[in-house]
């Protein structure tokens, strides 16, 4: 859901859940780290966002763009009721390659369908 939302907004940057082969110089990966089901209808999905780019400045800029759009996902995706930043963008190089990478975490409160 978040990947599909971000893809056109960050185009031509690769947005997905896996590192593509061959590895691209700019990527934004989103992976669910967990998060509890708040009640039978609402799921609080904790999403890890990792941003790679050729240099620190570009990685930070791309992360800020992803951050901006994820904060507004509720406006475009009705199933997402609340978007909360849990950990802001932090520059942590990807070891051992030392490629610039920014990490952040968001929580998306998603309302699902009522089981019948």
C-alpha positions in Angstrom: 0.0 0.0 0.0 2.7 2.5 1.0 5.0 1.3 -1.8 2.3 1.7 -4.4 1.5 5.2 -3.0 5.2 6.4 -3.1 6.2 4.9 -6.4 4.7 7.6 -8.7 5.6 10.4 -6.2 9.3 9.5 -6.2 9.7 8.4 -9.8 12.2 7.7 -11.3 13.7 6.5 -8.0 13.2 2.8 -7.4 10.6 2.2 -4.6 10.0 -1.3 -3.4 10.5 -3.9 -0.7 13.7 -5.5 -2.0 17.0 -4.4 -3.3 16.9 -4.8 -7.0 19.5 -6.8 -9.0 21.6 -5.1 -10.3 21.7 -2.8 -7.3 20.6 0.8 -8.2 22.4 3.9 -7.0 19.1 5.4 -5.6 16.5 3.3 -3.8 13.8 3.7 -1.3 12.8 0.4 0.5 9.8 0.0 2.8 9.4 -3.1 5.0 7.0 -3.8 7.7 8.8 -4.4 11.0 5.8 -5.3 13.0 3.3 -3.2 15.0 0.3 -4.4 16.9 -3.3 -4.8 15.8 -5.0 -2.1 17.8 -8.4 -3.8 17.6 -10.2 -6.2 15.3 -10.4 -3.4 12.6 -7.3 -1.2 12.9 -3.7 -2.4 12.3 -0.8 -0.2 13.4 1.8 -1.2 10.9 5.4 -0.1 11.8 7.2 0.6 8.5 11.0 0.7 8.2 12.0 3.2 5.4 15.6 2.9 4.0 16.9 5.4 1.5 20.1 4.9 -0.5 21.8 7.5 -2.8 25.2 8.3 -4.2 26.0 10.9 -1.5 24.8 12.1 1.9 23.1 15.2 0.6 21.0 13.3 -2.0 20.1 10.6 0.5 18.9 13.2 3.0 16.9 15.0 0.3 15.3 11.9 -1.0 14.4 10.8 2.6 12.8 14.2 3.3 10.7 13.8 0.2 9.6 10.3 1.3 8.9 11.6 4.8 6.8 14.5 3.4 4.7 12.1 1.3 4.3 9.4 4.0 3.0 12.1 6.4 0.3 12.8 3.9 -0.6 9.3 2.8 -4.0 9.6 4.6 -5.1 12.2 2.1 -4.7 9.8 -0.8 -5.2 6.3 0.7 -8.5 6.2 2.6 -7.6 2.9 4.4 -4.8 4.7 6.2 -6.3 6.7 9.0 -3.2 8.0 10.7 0.5 8.3 9.7 2.9 8.9 12.6 6.6 9.4 12.5 8.2 7.1 15.0 11.9 7.7 14.2 12.9 10.7 12.1 15.5 10.5 9.2 18.9 9.5 10.5 22.0 9.2 8.3 23.6 5.8 8.9 25.9 4.5 6.1 25.2 1.0 4.8 28.0 -1.1 6.3 30.3 -2.6 5.0 29.9 -0.8 1.6 29.8 2.6 3.3 27.1 3.7 0.8 25.1 6.7 2.1 21.8 5.6 3.6 19.1 7.3 5.7 16.8 5.3 8.0 13.4 6.3 9.4 10.3 4.6 10.8 6.7 5.4 10.4 3.5 3.9 11.8 0.5 3.6 9.5 -2.8 3.0 11.2 -4.7 1.0 8.6 -8.4 0.2 8.8 -9.3 -3.1 7.2 -12.5 -4.6 6.1 -14.8 -6.0 8.7 -14.7 -9.8 8.5 -18.0 -11.4 7.5 
